[in-house]
Amino acid sequence: MKNLLASLLATFLVVGTATSQEGYNPQDPKAKEILENLSAKNKKYSSIKANFEYRMQNEAADIDETQKGIVWLKGDKYRVELDGVERVSDGKTNYTYLTEEDELQITSAENEDEGGMMKPSEIMNIHEQGFKYKYIGTKTIDGKTLEYIELYPEKADKPFHTIELYIDKAKSQIYMIKVKSKNGNTFTYKLDNYQTNMSIPDSRFDFDKSKAGDVIDLR
């Protein structure tokens, strides 16, 4: 469980590291059109709830681990739940609760990138900055017709070389993100069962610190 959690956090860091201030590098007009439509649609959502599947693979190390979870997004607030981990942020404070260890880690949202985890809401728009991109074509995965675009970091000093982005053509929503790291790990997210513009109470993004046995405040 600890290895899978570490990999999950590392993947968020990998994706977060890619979002620089360098702006679009529109190498491919077809890819640019699809990505701009995706961004415009995402920005209309006041809230999102989605199921996700997270998979880490490394063929050389004989690793293939999968977990499923749920994510809620509302502005800068979010809640991520998967087996053994709850990640909650009210936009000011982040809470990471490791249920098996009964350990709660508290960090400031202002230092989120420094702590190794980008905001889940940014995953929905990972393509917006710091990438070259190329439209590859359409693929059918899990019965869905997906637009397949490859993203390449503009800077070569990143720990990954390619991000594959698969967008549901009918819904203009991200269905799958695959991050290929230089160390041989492949991290895959599948996002499904979107519910958008829901009325989500702010209490969904609160965390009861009293339920944790060991509280580590890193602010």
LINJOSUL-V74393 format. One record per pair of residues at least 12 apart in sequence whose C-alpha atoms are under 6 Angstrom apart, sorted by the first residue. I is the first residue (numbers start at 1). J is the second residue. If there is no record, write none. Layout:
BEGIN
i->(I;I)
j->(J;J)
END
This chain:
BEGIN
i->(9;12;12;13;13;16;18;19;19;20;20;22;23;23;24;25;28;31;31;38;45;46;47;47;47;47;47;48;48;48;48;49;49;49;49;50;50;50;50;50;51;51;51;51;51;52;52;52;52;52;53;53;53;53;54;54;54;54;55;55;56;56;57;57;58;58;68;69;69;76;77;77;77;84;84;84;85;85;85;88;89;90;92;93;93;94;94;94;94;102;102;103;103;103;104;104;105;105;106;106;107;107;108;130;131;131;131;131;132;132;133;133;134;134;135;136;136;145;146;146;146;146;147;147;147;148;148;149;150;150;151;159;159;160;160;160;161;162;163;163;164;164;165;175;175;176;176;177)
j->(117;117;118;116;117;118;130;129;130;129;130;130;129;130;129;132;134;134;135;172;197;197;73;74;196;197;198;72;73;195;196;71;72;194;195;70;71;192;193;194;69;70;191;192;193;68;69;70;190;191;67;68;189;190;66;67;188;189;187;188;186;187;185;186;184;185;82;81;82;91;89;90;91;98;99;100;97;98;99;205;205;205;109;108;109;106;107;108;109;212;213;212;214;215;212;215;216;217;217;218;218;219;219;154;151;152;153;154;151;152;150;151;149;150;149;148;149;169;166;167;168;169;166;167;169;165;166;165;163;164;163;181;182;180;181;182;181;180;178;179;177;178;177;190;191;189;190;189)
END
